[in-house]
Amino acid sequence: MRSEDILSTIRMVRQENLDVRTVTLGVNLLDCAAPDITQACEKIRQKLRRCAARLVPVCDDISNKYGIPIVNKRLAVSPISAVGAAHGETGFLQLARALDAACQETRIDLAGGFTALVQKGFTAGEHALLRSLRRVLAETSHVCASVNVASTKAGINMDAVLLMGELVRDIAQATAAQNGFGCAKLVIFANIPEDNPFMAGAYLGYGEPDCVINIGVSGPGVIRRALERALQADAALDLGAMAEEIKTTAFRVTRVGELIGREVAAALNAEFGIVDLSLAPTPKPGDSIGEILQVMGIDAIGAPGTTAALALLNDAVKKGGLFASSSVGGLSGAFIPVCEDSALAAAVAARHLSLEKLEAMTSVCSVGLDMLAVPGDTDARTLAAIIADEMAIGVVNGKTTAVRIIPVPGKRAGEFVSFGGLFGASALLEVRQCGAARAFVERGGRIPAPLHSLNN
């Protein structure tokens, strides 16, 4: 790195909330499958002790060495639907407890990979995993789940979408004492990536190494301050020049992430996978995607122009990251998790930002409807319809998109909910015309893949 880049990086860390949001260790657990569930759980514990025991101390050492915070240390494993396919619903609950215990033992924050891939249909094992989710997400602290119900090549499995609507409602009720928090550990995907280091959607794909380090770097505050400095120098800065400033900043952030990732991988004798340059906000003021949009000139987030501003931001971040590294992967772009972003949450509370506008914004960002709190009485069919709409955006546009929605038991639109820590807080969004799509989602079957996917 040139001296000017080093000085810029020091400023980004000290003043602008630059951090490595997550170091995620991917571990292949397919070799832990066993005919006896107790044996399978023990094999998982032994492999994670062997592969993951040093993750937290190594990250702490490297963080201290460079003075760059590493916020989360996480685990992504092979789809548990394959590991526990022979053991039924009770077996999956035991596997979840084994993963949870391994996280506690190794001081890992969260574990992803309680995953089912059902975009074209269900296996018996995947059905059993899905039935177990109500208890798994209510009774474990560290385990996160993801379900891929659609892809551009397969279309949308509407039977799976309907089931996920019912499960989201059930998980919210099972964790009602925590305001439905179990749903914050479940994400429903179209086109799920196999190397995503961010939760709750992380899992280790079938083409990945046996043990791999993936890095998630986040710097909304860095981007915001870079734009503010550029505007101070030239108040007439046009949008093209703003995009260039974002690209330059994203380049520097990506280089930092790759440096940290390669050092962690070498220390753990693991392979280095990817840097995911995703602008993942936190509830902390100054660390917000919404604030970037405001600096760009959107006074009220959700107003006309918001989607275009987000498209510019997302594109520039991706281009800057790709120029900085040949190892960019995961999601890489701008996240809009409402509860986790103070400016977005404020826009919801002010009624500037609606469910419909958020859906439009997801067509140009990197995830989807994320950390969205809705009234607890939203029925399962309406939840399924919301999921189906978001899946359609991903399938038709050939992009990853997802839904992480939380029906908060006992609360209504406009009331406030807090999940604490990085999960944040927000007013509940109004869901209009509940039940109006009931007949549509109950038809089930599969929405076919779009024509352009069949020509590839």
N, C-alpha and C positions, 0 to 999 in steps of 0.2 A: 504494500500500500504506500502511496506517495505521502509525504509529510502533510500536505493539505487535507488528504483523506483521513489521516490519523487524527489531526486536530478536529476535523468535522465530526468524526466518530466520538471523540471524547465529549464534545458538546452535546451530541445526541443522547449519550448515556446520562450525563450529569444534569441536563436541563430539560430534556424533551421526552423523557419516559421511554427511551429505546431499551428494549430487553429482548432476550430470547424467551419467547412465551412458553415454549415447551421443547424439551428433549424427549423424544419418544423412542423407546427401544422396542423394536419388533422382534418377536420370538415365535418361531414355528413350533406349534404344539401338536401337529398331526401325528408325530411319532409317540405321543403320549396316549393315544387311543388304546384301550384294553378291554377285554371281555368282562372284567369286573370293575364296577364303578369306583370302588375303594382304591383299587390298584391304579386306575386312571388318575384319580385325584392325587395320589401319592407321587406318581410320575410327573404330574404338573408341578407340584411343590418342589420336587428335586430339580427339575430343569430350570425353574425360575430362580431358585436359590443359586444355581450354578451360573446362570446368564445375567441375572438382574441384581444380585446382591451388592455389586459395586457401583451401580448406576448413580445413586444419590451422592455418595462421597466423591466420585470422579467429577460429577457436575459441579459440586461445591468447590472442589479444588480449582477447576478450570475457570469458574466464575470469579474466584478470588484472584487468580493469576492475571486475568484481563480486565477485571473491574466491571464486567458486564453481567447484570443480573440474569439468572436462569430461573424463571418463575415457577415452572412446573416440571416435574419428572414423571413421565408416564410410560405406560406399557400398552402395546398393541399385539394381539396374538391372532393365530389362525382362527378362522370361523369356528366357533365352538359348536355350531350345528353339525359340523363334520366330526369333530373329536368325540362328541357324546351321542352320535346318531343312534346307537343301539340301546340307550339307557332310559329313554322316555323322560317325561316331565320331571319326575322326582330326581332322576340322575342329573338333569341339567341344573337343578337347584343345588345339588351337591357340588357340581363343577364350579358354579358361581361362588359358593362359599370357599372353595379351595383357592380361586383367584383372589377373592377378597382377603383371605388370610395371608396369601403371598404378598399382596400389596402392603398390608400392615407390617409384615415382617421386614420388608425391604424399604419401607418408608416411601413407597411410590404413591403418587397422588391419586391417579385414576387408571383403570385398565379398560381398554376397548377391545372388542373382538367377540362379544356375545352377539354374534352376527348371523343373520340368515339371508341368503340370496335367492329370492323367490320371484324374480321378474317374469319367469315363464311358467311357474307352477311350484307346487310344494312336494317335498319328500316327507315321509313320516317323521324323520328326525327334525326337520325344520318346523313342522306343525307342533311337535312337542316342545321345541325351544320357545316358540311364540306363546304357547299356553303357559309356560313357566315364567314369562316376563313379569306378570303381576307380582308374584312373590319375590322374584330375583331383585327387581328394582326397589321393592319395599324393604327387603330384609338384608341387603348388602349396602355398604357405604362407598365402595370404590368402583364397582362394576358398572360399565356403560354398555348400552346395546344399540345396534343399528340393523336396519332391515332395508334391503334394496328391493323395491316393488316394481321398478320400471327401468327400461333402458331404451336407447334410441333404436337398437337392433331388435329388441323383443316387443316393444310396446309397453302397455300398462296392464299389470295383473290386477284387475278390479276386485277380484275375490280377496286378494291380499290387502288392497286398499281398504275395503270394508272391514276386514278383520282388524287392521291397524286402528281404524276409527274407534272400534269397540275396545281395543286394548288401551288406547290412550285414555279413554274415559275410565276404564277399570283401574288403571295404574294411578290416576289422579285420586280416585276414591280410596284406594289402598294406602295412599300417602297423604290423606286429607289433613292430618295433624301437622304436616309440613307444607301446607298449601299446595298439595299436588306435586311436590318437588320430584317425585320419581320420574315424571315426564321430562324433566330437564336432563335426564340421563338416557334418553331414547331419541334417536333421530331416524327419520324415514327418508330414503334416498331414491332418486333416479340417477343412473350412471355413477354409482358409488366408486370413488377412486381407491386403489389398492395400497396407496402409500401415504395417505393423509395422516399427519401427526396430531391433528386437533380432535378433541372430544366434543360430542359423544360418538363421532363417526369413525374413529380410527379402528382399523383392523389390518392384519398382515395378509396381503393377497397371495394367491397360489403361485404367482411367478416371482415372489420376493425371496431374498436370501434367508438362510436359517436364522441369522441374527444380524439385525441391521439398525442403524441409527438414522432417524429422520428428524429434521429440525423445523420448528415453526417459529419464525421471526415476525415480530409485530412492531409497528411504529407509527400509529396514527398521529401521535403528538409530534413526531419528527416531520412528517409530511405537512402538518398544519403550520409548524413554525417555519419550514422552508418556504411555503407559499406566503406567509406573512412577511418574511424578509424580502422576498422578491417584489411584493406589492409596495413595501416601503421604499424600495429602490426605484420602482416604476409603477405608479398608481394606474397607468393606462395599460397594464399588462393584459394581453389578450389570452384567449383560452388555449391556443396552440403553445404559447410560451409557458403557460401554467403546466401543460402536459409535459413539456420538456423538463421543467423544474421537478415535477413528481418523478419522472423517469430517472433523473440524475440521483435523486435522494434514494429511490428504491434500489438503484445499483449499489450504493454504499451500504445500505442495510443488508442486502443479500450477501455481499462479501463478508460482512461480519458474521452472519449466520453460518456460512460455509466454513469459515475459520474455526468457529466453536464446534461445529458438527464433526469435522474431520479429526479434531483433537480428542473429542469424546470417543469417537469410534476407534481411534488408534489405542487409546488407553484401555478400552474394553475388549480389544481384539475382535471387534465386530466390523462389518462392512459399513461404509458410509453410503446412505441412500440418497435423500433429496433435501433441499431447502424449500420449505413452503413459505413464500413471502406473502402472508395474508395479513391484511390490516384488521386484526382482531381487537376490538376496543375493550376497555374495562370501564366499570362505573366511575372511575376516578376522573374528575374534571381535567381537561387537557389531553385525554387519551381516547378521543372520540372520533368516529367516522362522521357523525353529524356536524361536528365543529369544522371539519375540513370542508364539507359542503357549504357551511355558512361563510367561511373565508372565501370560497369560490364565488359567492354572491347570491346564495339561496337564503333569504332572510327567514323564511318559515319553511322548515323541512316538511315536505309533503306538498308544497305548492307546485304549480306547473314549472317545469325545468329541473325538478329534483332528479328525475330518472336520467335525463341527459347529463347532468353533472356527475352522477354516480357512474355512468357509462364511461365518461372521460377518465375519472379516477381509476376505475378498475382496469381499463386498457393500459393506462400509463404505468401502473404498478406492474402489470404482467410484462410489459415490454422492457422496463428497467431491470426486472429480475432476470429475464431470459438473457439479456445482454451481459449480465454480471456472472452468470454461472451456467454450465451445461447440465447441472444437476437440479434444476428447478422442477418441482412436482407438486403433488398433493392438490390443493385447491388454488392457492396463490392468486390473490386479488383482494377485494374489499368484502368484509363480512358486515351484515346489518342485524346483529342480535339485539333486539329491542331492549330487553331488560338489562343487558350488559353495557349499554351505551347511554350515558346520561343525557346527551342531547336528543337522541331518538326517543328516549323515554319521556323527556319533557315535551316533545312534539306530540306524542300520543296523549299526554295529560291535557295539552292545550287544544286537542281535537284537530290539529293540523294534519296528522298522519293517520290514515285509515287502513284497514285491512286490504281494501282494494288497491290503494296506492302502493302499499308495501309489496303486494303481489306483482304490480307492474315493475317496481324497482328490482325485484328478484330476477327479472329477465336479463338484466345486464350486470349483476353482481356475481360473487363467487359461491354463494351457498343457497339461501332461500329464505323461507319464513322461519326465522331463528329466534328462540327464546321469546316466544309470543305468548303472553298471558291473556286468556279469554275467560268469559264467565263460566262458572262451574256447571251451570245447567245446559251448556251447549251439548246437544244430543250427538250420539255416535255417528249417525248418518251425515250430519252436517260436518263433523270433524273429518269424516271420510271424503266428503265433497271438497273440502279445503285442500286436503292432501292430494286428491285427484287433479285439481286445477294446477297445483304446483308441479306435480309430476309431468303434466302435459307440457308445461313450459320447458322442462329439461329434455323431454323426449323429442319434441319438435325442433328445438334449437341445438340438439346434440351437445348439451352441456350438463355438468353436474348441478343438481339442485336438490333441496331437502326441506323437510318440515320438522321443526322441534317446537311443538305447541303444548301449552300447559293450561288445561281447564282448572281454574282455581275453585275448589269446592266452597260453596257458601258465599261467594263474592259475585258482584254484578259489574257490568260495564261501567268504567269510570272510577271504580274503587281501586285502592292501592294495595299492592302486594310486594313484599321484600323477601328475597331468597338468601341474601347475605353474601359476603365475599365477592368473588369474581362473577357470581351469577346475577347480582344486581337486583334492581327493583323497577317497577313500572306501574302505571295505571293499566287496568284491563281494557283491551280493545273491544269495541262493539262488534258482534257478529250479526249481520242483518239477514233477514229472511231465513231463519233457521227452519230446517225441515223441508224447504222447497225443492231440494234435489233428492229427496228420499227415494222416489221411484227409480230415478236414474242409477244411483249407486247400488240399489238392491238388485238390479238386473245382473250384476256380476259379469263373468267372462273376461275377455281381454280386449282392450282397445289396441288395434293393430299398430305395428310400427309405421312411421311415415314413409312416403314413397322414396325420398332421397336416401334413406338408410338402406333400402333394398337395392339401390344402384351401385353401392360401394362394394 
